[in-house]
Amino acid sequence: MAEAQFRTPKGTHDLLPEDHVFMTYIKKAVRHRARQAGYKRIETPLFENRAIFERGIGAHTDIVEKELFMVSSKHGTDDDSQPEFALRPEFTASICRSYVEHGMQQLPQPVELYAIGPCFRHDRPQKGRYRQFNQFNFEIIGLKDASLDAQLIQVLSRILEDLKILDRLCLQINNIGTAENRGAYVEALKDYFIGKERNLPDLDRKRLETNPLRLLDSKEEDTQILLKSAPTLEQFLNDESKAYHETVLEYLDELGIAYQPNPGLVRGLDYYTQTVFEYWDESTGAQNAVGGGGRYDPLIELLGGSNTPGIGFACGMERTVWQMKQAGIKPPNKDQVDVFVAQLGPEAKKTCLSLISQLRDSGVHTIGALGEASLKSQMRLADKFGVRYTLLLGQMEVKEGVIILRDMAAGKQKQIKFDTAVPAIIKLIGDKNLDTYMLKDHMGEEDG
Ligand code: HAM
C-alpha cells in the first residue's frame, strides 16, 4: 500500500514563490517606513518562557488559555510536568522582556523597535486564521504622549498606503481607560448580568466569569441585545483618559488620518490601557482585522521592569497579502530570468559553464540547460521559462568561435562572435537593469 502523502500541519502553509514576492514587498515597505521614523529592528526567540505570555497577555485571554503552543525541552522522558516554554503568539511581551533584560531604560527614550517574523497560535484554522502566521510589529517604549500614539498609527497607515490597501480599510479607535477604570467597569458589568446569565450563549457566559470585557466585542446577537442597556465602558473612564483620547484624535486629524471612533473596541489582550485601535476591512469587520494595537502601560512592570509606558501595533502579513490580492496589486517581481543558455556536446557544455558564470557576475539573470537534451527541447524549455534571450552553443559554433543569440519575443536570431556575447547581452538588457547587488551598497539593509 502506498504511504500516505505528507502534508503541512493543520493551520500552516508553505509560502510558495508566487506568494513570497508579496511578503518581500511588504517587508520592504515596512523597513522603509521604519527607517524613516527611526525604528530599529529587533529579533526575539521563537519560543520564550511561557510565564512571559501568561503574565503579559493575561491568563484568561483566548491567546493564552487556548492558543499557546507549548514547547517542552525534555525529549523523550516521561516527565509530565508542565512544559516550560511556549512558541511566541505575538511579539509585544517578548520585546518588553528584552527591554527589561537588556536595561534599555538606560537608552535615550523612547526606544522604538520593530520586528518581522512568524508567530504561533493554536487556533481553530479558518480563513485568515492560521496556526503559524507572520506579523510585522512596531513598539514605542519608555515615553507617553498622545503625539506618539498618533505617530505610531501614522506609520501603520503609511505602510498600508504604500501597499495600496489603505482605501479598503477603516481605522477603528477607542480608549479603554486605566486598569482601575476597567476594574470598576468590569464589576458594574458583572452586576448588570446577575440574573441574565441564562440568556447568554455558552461561550459568553464563560467569558463573563473569566474576561467580561470580551463580551463587548462578542459576535453573538443575544449578547449584543443584552449589552444595549448595559453600562458602557465610556461611563467609567476618568477625565484624564477622556482628555488623552481627545488629544490623540486631534493629532490624527492634524495628520490627516481618517478614523472611526468605536466604543465597543476592547481588543483581546489584557495588557492594554487607554488607546486601542484596529484596521478593519469593513466587509469582514473585527473578525479579520488586518492589524491592531494599543497602549500597554502596565506591561513592563508585569514583566519585572520599572513602571514604563509603551504603545505598539502588529499587522498580520497573510491578511495583508489577501487584501493586496483582492485589490489586484501585483508586486514587482525581480525573479524574471533574462537569458537561457542552451548547449550541445561536451566542449560546448564546458564553455557554457564559464559563460553562464560571467553573465551572472555581470548582473544578468541567467539559467542554463546543462543536461543532454536536444537543442530543440532546450529551446522549448527556454520558452517555458519566459526568458528574453537565448544563447545557443553547438559543437560547430564552438569550433568556429561563435554563438547564436536569439531574441525570443521577436523570434529572430543571429550569429555573433563568442567573445562578444556578454557585452551584447548587457547592451540589450541595459546597464540600469543589471542586477548588480553588492553588499557594501546596502549597508543597514537586513535580510529576511
Ligand atoms: P493581535 O490583534 O492579536 O495583536 O494580532 C495582530 C494581527 O495579527 C491581527 O490583526 C491579524 O492580522 C494577525 N493575526 C493574529 N492572529 C492571527 C492568526 N491566527 N492567523 C493569521 N493572522 C493573525 C497583537 O498581536 C499585539 N501584539 C499587537 C500589539 C503590538 N499591541 C501592542 N503592540
Boltz pocket constraint, residues with backbone or C-beta under 6 A from the ligand:
constraints:
  - pocket:
      binder: B
      contacts: [[A, 89], [A, 90], [A, 91], [A, 92], [A, 121], [A, 123], [A, 128], [A, 129], [A, 130], [A, 131], [A, 132], [A, 133], [A, 134], [A, 135], [A, 137], [A, 138], [A, 139], [A, 288], [A, 289], [A, 290], [A, 291], [A, 292], [A, 293], [A, 294], [A, 295], [A, 296], [A, 311], [A, 312], [A, 313], [A, 314], [A, 315], [A, 316], [A, 317], [A, 318], [A, 319]]
      max_distance: 6.0
